[in-house]
Amino acid sequence: MDNIILNKVSRVVEGTDEQFRHVFGGRGWHSGTTPPDCKMPLHLLYTFDTSDPAFPLQIPEIRYLPLFYSFPYNAGACGYRVKSETEIEVLYMETKEVERDFPYENYPTEFPERRVRLVPISYEQHKTLVFYLEAGKEALSDADRKLILDEYRYPFTQLGGIHRMWQDVPNVPCPNPACENNKFKCFMEVFAVIWNQPHEGIFLWEKPSKAKYSWQKDDDGHNDDVQVIFQFCPKCYSIHACNRCT
């Protein structure tokens, strides 16, 4: 498949990795997180240690890769590049309009920091996951259903591999105006997808009223399957992030 990283696939779970420092949330340490002519910084979702062999993307001279998103700005799409281990440059904002109490009332200025680790998904497990995405849970064996739904609790934050895409892979140009790929909409590659509840008790979009997990349906049949999709440019390594929903 084009625009998908297939050589490494992993899921993000809570827990400390003694060798690699992966972190969800927190304030982070990068400068440049406030877009030009704006007052509020982007939200930090994850900081990944790209020296971990389970991580699917390596950027030259960058070990720690931060994933930011523009929740304060009506949760519109954004683009940035990681200039160094301590600085990013915001290259693109779909909107700079700030909407109060969005995505929900008393939205946090930053997410609580939690240590996380990467768990590789094997080739056979990935095939089972893709089969589930295409055919649904009814098509799975009892063992595979237990793996995907009970053990993995899909949807989870996924790095690499084939993802569920509510509206297909976003067809966007590189956000860097100095890059040749800024003129084309066919080169950006998906490397991460993050869902409404990346970790227990943390909600990016909306808190379900009854269900324990955001991917479970409430009594009224409602759930909140909004995803944040991260893509990178293979030429300049700039990052584009946007959201999609059902």
C-alpha positions in Angstrom: 0.0 0.0 0.0 1.2 3.5 -0.7 1.5 6.1 2.1 1.7 3.4 4.8 4.8 2.3 6.8 4.6 -1.5 6.8 8.1 -2.6 8.0 7.4 -1.9 11.7 4.1 -2.0 13.6 3.6 -1.5 17.3 1.0 -0.4 19.9 1.5 2.1 22.7 0.7 0.9 26.2 1.3 2.4 29.7 4.4 1.4 31.5 8.1 2.3 31.9 10.6 1.1 29.4 14.0 0.9 31.2 15.9 1.5 27.9 13.8 3.9 25.9 12.0 7.0 27.2 8.5 7.3 25.7 6.1 9.7 27.3 2.4 10.6 26.8 1.4 14.2 27.5 3.1 16.6 29.8 4.6 20.0 29.0 7.5 18.8 27.0 10.7 20.8 26.4 10.5 22.0 22.8 10.3 25.7 22.1 8.3 27.0 19.1 5.1 25.2 20.0 3.0 28.4 19.9 2.1 29.2 16.3 3.1 32.6 14.8 0.7 35.4 15.8 -1.0 33.1 18.3 -1.0 32.9 22.1 -1.7 29.3 23.0 0.8 26.4 22.4 -0.1 23.2 20.7 -0.9 20.2 22.9 1.8 17.6 23.3 0.4 14.1 22.8 3.5 11.9 22.8 7.3 12.2 22.9 8.8 9.1 21.3 12.4 7.9 21.6 13.1 7.0 18.0 16.2 5.0 18.9 13.7 2.3 20.0 13.8 -0.3 17.1 10.1 -0.7 17.5 9.5 2.9 16.4 8.8 3.1 12.6 10.3 6.5 11.8 13.8 7.9 12.1 14.6 11.5 11.4 18.2 12.5 10.8 19.9 14.0 14.0 16.6 13.7 15.9 16.2 11.1 18.7 13.1 12.4 20.5 10.1 13.0 18.2 7.2 15.0 19.7 3.7 14.6 18.4 1.7 17.9 18.7 -1.8 18.7 17.9 -3.8 22.0 17.6 -6.7 21.3 20.0 -6.9 24.9 21.1 -7.4 26.1 17.5 -10.8 24.5 16.9 -8.8 21.2 16.6 -7.9 22.0 13.0 -5.1 20.4 11.1 -1.5 21.6 11.7 1.9 21.0 10.3 5.4 21.4 11.8 9.0 20.3 11.5 11.3 19.2 14.3 14.3 21.5 14.0 16.4 20.1 16.8 16.0 18.1 20.1 14.7 21.3 21.7 12.8 23.2 19.0 10.0 22.8 16.5 8.7 25.2 13.8 5.0 25.4 13.1 4.6 25.5 9.4 0.8 25.3 8.8 -2.4 26.0 10.7 -5.8 25.2 9.2 -7.2 27.9 11.5 -5.9 30.2 14.2 -9.3 30.7 15.7 -9.5 29.7 19.4 -12.8 28.2 20.6 -13.4 28.1 24.3 -14.2 24.9 26.0 -13.5 22.9 22.9 -13.4 19.9 22.4 -15.2 19.9 25.7 -15.7 22.1 28.8 -12.7 22.8 31.0 -10.4 21.2 28.4 -6.9 20.8 29.9 -4.0 23.0 28.8 -1.8 19.9 28.8 -2.5 16.2 29.3 -1.2 14.4 32.4 2.2 12.9 31.8 2.5 9.1 31.7 5.4 6.9 30.9 4.5 4.5 28.0 6.3 1.8 26.1 6.0 0.3 22.6 4.9 -3.3 22.1 5.7 -4.7 18.7 2.9 -6.3 16.7 4.1 -9.4 14.9 3.4 -10.2 11.2 0.7 -12.7 12.1 -0.9 -10.4 14.7 -0.9 -7.6 12.1 -2.7 -9.9 9.6 -5.3 -10.7 12.3 -5.8 -7.0 13.0 -6.2 -6.1 9.3 -8.7 -8.9 8.9 -10.7 -7.5 11.8 -10.6 -4.0 10.3 -11.9 -5.3 7.0 -14.4 -8.0 8.1 -15.4 -7.0 11.6 -15.3 -8.9 14.9 -17.9 -11.5 13.8 -15.4 -12.9 11.3 -12.8 -13.5 13.9 -12.2 -16.8 15.7 -12.7 -16.7 19.5 -9.0 -16.6 20.0 -8.5 -13.7 17.6 -11.4 -11.8 19.0 -9.9 -12.2 22.5 -6.6 -10.9 21.2 -7.8 -7.9 19.4 -10.7 -6.8 21.6 -9.9 -8.1 25.1 -6.1 -8.1 25.2 -5.3 -5.2 22.7 -8.5 -3.3 23.4 -8.6 -1.9 19.9 -8.5 0.9 18.9 -5.1 1.7 20.5 -2.4 4.2 19.6 -0.8 2.4 16.7 2.5 3.2 15.1 3.2 1.9 11.6 1.1 -0.7 9.8 -2.3 -0.6 8.2 -4.7 1.6 10.2 -8.5 2.0 10.3 -9.2 5.2 8.4 -12.6 6.7 8.7 -12.2 8.8 5.6 -9.3 7.1 3.9 -5.7 8.3 4.1 -5.7 12.2 4.2 -4.7 13.5 0.8 -2.5 16.5 1.8 0.7 18.2 0.7 3.8 18.5 2.7 3.3 21.5 5.1 6.8 22.8 4.5 6.6 25.6 1.8 10.3 25.1 1.1 9.9 21.4 0.2 9.3 20.1 -3.3 6.5 17.9 -1.9 4.5 21.0 -0.9 3.2 21.1 -4.5 1.8 17.5 -4.4 -0.7 15.6 -2.3 0.5 12.1 -2.8 3.7 11.7 -0.8 2.8 12.1 2.9 3.0 8.8 4.8 1.0 7.8 7.8 3.1 6.7 10.8 0.7 7.1 13.8 -3.0 7.1 14.6 -4.3 8.2 18.0 -7.9 7.7 19.2 -10.2 9.5 21.6 -9.0 7.6 24.7 -5.3 6.9 24.2 -4.9 5.8 27.8 -7.4 5.0 30.5 -9.1 8.0 31.9 -7.7 10.4 29.3 -10.0 11.7 26.6 -9.0 13.9 23.7 -12.4 14.6 22.2 -15.3 13.7 24.5 -16.0 11.6 27.6 -18.5 8.8 27.2 -21.4 9.1 29.6 -21.7 5.5 30.5 -19.1 3.3 28.8 -15.8 2.7 30.6 -13.8 3.0 27.4 -14.4 5.4 24.5 -14.6 2.6 21.9 -17.5 1.0 23.8 -21.0 2.3 23.0 -23.1 4.1 25.6 -26.7 3.0 26.3 -27.8 5.3 23.5 -25.5 3.5 21.1 -23.1 6.5 21.0 -19.3 6.3 21.0 -16.5 8.7 20.1 -14.4 7.3 17.4 -12.4 10.4 16.5 -8.8 9.8 15.3 -5.8 12.0 15.0 -3.7 11.0 12.1 0.0 11.8 11.8 1.8 11.8 8.5 5.4 12.7 7.6 7.1 13.9 4.4 9.8 11.4 3.2 11.8 14.2 1.7 12.0 16.8 4.5 10.5 14.9 7.4 7.9 17.6 8.2 4.8 16.4 10.0 1.1 16.9 9.2 -1.6 16.1 11.7 -5.3 16.2 11.2 -8.4 14.6 12.7 -11.1 12.4 11.1 -14.4 11.0 12.4 -17.2 8.8 11.3 
